[in-house]
Amino acid sequence: MFTGIIETLGEVIATRQEGGNLVITIQSAIAPELKVDQSVSHNGVCLTVTHIEGNTFNTTAVTETLQKTNLGLLTPGQKVNLERAMVFNGRIDGHLVQGHVDTVGTCVSRESQDGSWLFRFRYPAAFAGLMVEKGSICLNGISLTVFDVTTEEFSVAIIPYTYEFTNIQYINPGDTINLEFDILGKYVARQLAVRL
């Protein structure tokens, strides 16, 4: 379980196919503090650390993960949002995030607003029931509040701190982003569907 508050950026050093899986090697200052078998959020995707060497670590994305996320598009040099699992005796500054990406969205526009940035994203209409005005979303692992929500698009406002310390700064129109919808909304939608 995560909070959507990005701890640090990692850099993709290498990727390689192993059957249907993708092994990703990432360089990060937190690598020496990690443990094999530890869960880490990578652009919002919960993956297990499989190998650590100095300031780099490996993780593996399986076929289903590659089909539902943008991890298969990673190339060496790209920055990845990283967050270690939350500690339950601390504050939750974002919202409850599982690291189970639901789908990908596409950046429609980005606009500088004199100290902040406005991003607009398109998402599959099948998930419209999970989006509410001023609700939470996890976007590439970042906990954000949505507004101007329609059945296919939403906007987020990015403050300078988030812009500087996450990979949102590299997102441009046409780029894909990982989306995880709020787990509370998923439970409500499931209960309503079962009752109907």
Buried (B, 14 or more C-beta within 10 A) or exposed (E): BBBBBBBBBBBBBBBEEEEEBBBBBBBBEBBEEBEEEBBBBBBBBBBEBBEBEEBBBBBBBEEEBBEBBBBBEBEEEBBBBBBBBBEEEEEBEBBBBBBBBBBBBBBBEBEEEEEEBBBBBBBBEEBBBBBBEEBBBBBBBBBBBBEEBEEBBBBBBBEEEBBEBBBBBEBEEEBBBBBBBBBEBBEBBEEEEEEE
